Amino acid sequence: MTLLYLNSDQMGSGDETLGRKLLKIFLGKLAASAIPVDLIGCVNSAVRLTTEGSEVIDSLRALQACGARIATCRTCLEHHGLEDKLLLGEVGTMEMSIQAMAMADKVIRP
């Protein structure tokens, strides 16, 4: 299983605008590639990627259409006040995160 682990709404650290731009490009290129992703786990500020206002929702929908399951952290959604703004995928738990990480053959973390 290949896990795409997103723990931020940006790629790398430093300039936030650049980080968001890089992640948007990364997800777009990944969605257009033939690289299989089985599960996308979104935690911390990455919950903004699967909720209303996301600039990468089309790329995530494309990955989902190719078979990727998308799970967004329940605790993180609640923390950011976004629990009723989820646009795709399912609400995940810490137990799911632990199991996915333990079972993954490959973890991609941009």
Backbone as numpy.savetxt, mean C-alpha at the origin, in Angstrom:
# Nx Ny Nz CAx CAy CAz Cx Cy Cz
4.98 -16.10 -1.94 4.15 -14.92 -1.94 5.03 -13.67 -1.94
4.64 -12.69 -2.73 5.35 -11.41 -2.76 4.49 -10.36 -2.06
5.06 -9.73 -1.06 4.40 -8.70 -0.26 4.99 -7.34 -0.61
4.14 -6.41 -0.98 4.55 -5.01 -1.14 4.16 -4.32 0.16
5.15 -3.94 0.95 4.93 -3.35 2.26 5.10 -1.84 2.18
4.01 -1.13 2.34 4.02 0.33 2.27 3.77 0.89 3.67
4.77 1.56 4.23 4.61 2.11 5.58 4.64 3.63 5.59
4.48 4.21 4.39 4.49 5.67 4.28 3.77 6.06 3.00
3.32 7.29 2.94 2.71 7.80 1.71 3.76 8.42 0.80
5.03 8.14 1.09 6.12 8.64 0.26 7.24 7.61 0.20
8.13 7.77 -0.74 9.25 6.87 -0.91 10.51 7.56 -0.39
11.19 6.88 0.51 12.39 7.45 1.10 12.07 8.47 2.18
13.09 9.13 2.65 12.90 10.16 3.67 13.57 11.44 3.17
13.18 12.52 3.78 13.69 13.82 3.35 12.56 14.67 2.82
12.71 15.15 1.62 11.71 16.03 1.00 10.41 15.27 0.76
9.34 15.71 1.43 8.05 15.02 1.35 7.43 15.09 -0.04
7.54 16.23 -0.70 6.97 16.37 -2.04 7.66 15.42 -3.01
8.98 15.36 -2.94 9.73 14.45 -3.79 9.38 13.00 -3.44
9.29 12.69 -2.17 8.96 11.33 -1.74 7.62 10.86 -2.26
6.63 11.73 -2.25 5.30 11.37 -2.77 5.36 11.18 -4.29
6.12 12.04 -4.96 6.27 11.93 -6.41 6.96 10.61 -6.77
8.01 10.26 -6.04 8.73 9.01 -6.30 7.84 7.79 -6.10
7.04 7.81 -5.03 6.16 6.66 -4.77 5.09 6.54 -5.84
4.57 7.67 -6.30 3.57 7.65 -7.37 4.17 7.05 -8.64
5.39 7.44 -8.98 6.06 6.89 -10.16 6.31 5.39 -9.96
6.81 5.02 -8.79 7.10 3.62 -8.48 5.87 2.74 -8.64
4.75 3.15 -8.04 3.53 2.34 -8.11 2.99 2.28 -9.53
3.10 3.37 -10.27 2.67 3.36 -11.66 3.48 2.40 -12.50
4.79 2.42 -12.34 5.68 1.52 -13.08 5.47 0.07 -12.67
5.27 -0.16 -11.38 5.02 -1.52 -10.90 3.72 -2.06 -11.47
2.69 -1.23 -11.48 1.39 -1.65 -12.02 1.48 -1.97 -13.51
2.35 -1.27 -14.22 2.50 -1.48 -15.67 3.45 -2.64 -15.99
4.12 -3.16 -14.99 5.09 -4.23 -15.21 4.41 -5.60 -15.12
5.19 -6.62 -15.38 4.69 -7.99 -15.27 5.13 -8.61 -13.94
5.59 -7.79 -13.02 6.05 -8.28 -11.72 4.83 -8.59 -10.86
4.68 -9.85 -10.43 3.51 -10.20 -9.64 3.63 -9.74 -8.18
2.55 -9.21 -7.67 2.45 -8.82 -6.26 1.20 -9.51 -5.72
1.38 -10.27 -4.66 0.25 -11.01 -4.09 -0.52 -10.21 -3.05
0.20 -9.44 -2.25 -0.43 -8.70 -1.17 0.25 -7.34 -1.03
-0.56 -6.31 -0.86 -0.07 -4.97 -0.57 -0.56 -4.63 0.83
0.36 -4.39 1.72 0.02 -4.02 3.09 0.33 -2.56 3.33
-0.68 -1.80 3.76 -0.53 -0.36 3.98 -0.67 -0.04 5.46
0.37 0.52 6.03 0.37 0.89 7.44 0.84 2.34 7.59
0.63 2.88 8.78 1.02 4.24 9.12 0.45 5.21 8.08
1.22 6.16 7.58 0.66 7.15 6.65 0.36 6.58 5.27
0.74 5.33 5.01 0.40 4.69 3.73 -1.10 4.45 3.61
-1.84 4.58 4.71 -3.30 4.43 4.61 -3.89 5.54 3.73
-3.16 6.63 3.57 -3.63 7.71 2.69 -3.64 7.29 1.23
-2.93 6.21 0.91 -2.85 5.72 -0.47 -4.11 4.98 -0.89
-4.84 4.41 0.06 -6.02 3.60 -0.25 -7.33 4.30 0.12
-7.25 5.55 0.49 -8.43 6.27 0.94 -8.72 7.48 0.05
-9.85 8.10 0.28 -10.26 9.27 -0.50 -9.13 10.30 -0.58
-8.92 10.83 -1.77 -7.89 11.83 -1.98 -6.55 11.26 -2.43
-6.47 9.94 -2.54 -5.22 9.29 -2.96 -4.87 9.65 -4.39
-3.60 9.97 -4.61 -3.10 10.27 -5.95 -2.62 9.01 -6.66
-2.62 7.87 -5.97 -2.12 6.62 -6.56 -3.20 5.55 -6.65
-4.44 5.94 -6.46 -5.53 4.96 -6.42 -5.63 4.18 -7.72
-5.39 4.82 -8.87 -5.47 4.11 -10.15 -4.41 3.02 -10.25
-3.21 3.31 -9.81 -2.14 2.31 -9.82 -2.47 1.15 -8.89
-3.01 1.45 -7.72 -3.40 0.39 -6.78 -4.55 -0.43 -7.34
-5.49 0.21 -7.99 -6.59 -0.54 -8.63 -6.06 -1.46 -9.72
-5.08 -0.99 -10.48 -4.48 -1.81 -11.53 -3.77 -3.02 -10.92
-3.06 -2.83 -9.83 -2.40 -3.94 -9.15 -3.43 -4.92 -8.60
-4.51 -4.40 -8.07 -5.59 -5.25 -7.56 -6.22 -6.05 -8.70
-6.41 -5.42 -9.83 -6.99 -6.10 -10.99 -6.08 -7.23 -11.49
-4.79 -7.12 -11.21 -3.83 -8.16 -11.59 -3.70 -9.24 -10.52
-4.51 -9.16 -9.49 -4.53 -10.21 -8.47 -3.99 -9.86 -7.11
-3.48 -8.64 -6.94 -2.96 -8.26 -5.62 -4.10 -8.01 -4.64
-3.97 -8.58 -3.47 -4.89 -8.30 -2.38 -4.34 -7.08 -1.65
-5.20 -6.17 -1.24 -4.76 -4.95 -0.57 -5.38 -4.90 0.82
-4.53 -4.75 1.83 -5.00 -4.66 3.21 -4.46 -3.38 3.84
-5.37 -2.62 4.43 -5.01 -1.35 5.07 -5.25 -1.47 6.57
-4.27 -1.08 7.34 -4.26 -1.21 8.80 -5.44 -0.50 9.46
-6.21 -1.26 10.23 -7.36 -0.71 10.94 -6.93 0.35 11.97
-5.94 0.05 12.76 -5.48 0.99 13.79 -5.01 2.29 13.15
-4.34 2.19 12.01 -3.82 3.37 11.31 -4.96 4.19 10.71
-5.95 3.51 10.13 -7.12 4.21 9.61 -7.80 5.00 10.72
-7.99 4.36 11.86 -8.63 5.03 13.00 -7.79 6.20 13.49
-6.48 6.01 13.59 -5.58 7.07 14.06 -5.66 8.32 13.18
-5.74 8.10 11.87 -5.79 9.21 10.92 -7.22 9.68 10.62
-8.22 9.08 11.28 -9.60 9.47 11.07 -10.12 9.14 9.68
-9.63 8.04 9.11 -9.98 7.68 7.73 -10.75 6.36 7.63
-11.26 5.85 8.75 -11.89 4.54 8.73 -13.10 4.45 7.80
-13.76 5.55 7.51 -14.92 5.52 6.60 -14.56 6.06 5.22
-13.27 6.20 4.91 -12.82 6.76 3.63 -12.09 5.75 2.75
-12.07 4.47 3.15 -11.36 3.45 2.40 -12.02 3.24 1.04
-11.22 3.26 -0.03 -11.73 3.14 -1.40 -11.56 1.76 -2.00
-10.58 1.00 -1.54 -10.38 -0.33 -2.10 -9.69 -1.24 -1.11
-9.79 -2.52 -1.37 -9.15 -3.49 -0.50 -9.96 -3.77 0.74
-9.27 -4.26 1.73 -9.90 -4.66 2.98 -9.18 -4.02 4.16
-9.84 -4.03 5.28 -9.24 -3.53 6.52 -8.44 -4.67 7.12
-7.18 -4.40 7.42 -6.29 -5.42 7.95 -6.03 -5.25 9.43
-5.40 -6.28 10.00 -5.05 -6.28 11.42 -3.56 -6.53 11.58
-3.06 -6.32 12.76 -1.65 -6.59 13.04 -1.35 -8.08 12.89
-2.31 -8.92 13.27 -2.12 -10.36 13.11 -1.93 -10.71 11.63
-2.71 -10.07 10.74 -2.56 -10.29 9.31 -1.18 -9.85 8.84
-0.71 -8.71 9.35 0.62 -8.20 8.97 1.72 -9.17 9.37
1.63 -9.66 10.58 2.64 -10.61 11.08 2.64 -11.88 10.24
1.46 -12.41 9.97 1.35 -13.63 9.18 1.88 -13.42 7.76
1.52 -12.30 7.14 1.97 -12.02 5.78 3.49 -11.89 5.72
4.07 -11.19 6.67 5.53 -11.03 6.68 6.23 -12.36 6.90
5.66 -13.19 7.77 6.28 -14.49 8.06 6.18 -15.45 6.88
5.10 -15.33 6.09 4.88 -16.24 4.97 5.48 -15.76 3.66
5.85 -14.50 3.58 6.33 -13.92 2.33 7.67 -14.52 1.91
7.75 -14.85 0.61 9.02 -15.27 0.03 9.86 -14.05 -0.30
9.14 -12.95 -0.61 9.82 -11.71 -0.99 9.01 -10.54 -0.43
9.71 -9.57 0.15 9.08 -8.35 0.63 9.70 -7.18 -0.13
8.84 -6.41 -0.79 9.28 -5.21 -1.49 8.91 -4.03 -0.61
9.89 -3.20 -0.31 9.64 -2.03 0.53 10.32 -0.83 -0.11
9.55 -0.04 -0.87 10.17 1.11 -1.55 10.57 2.22 -0.59
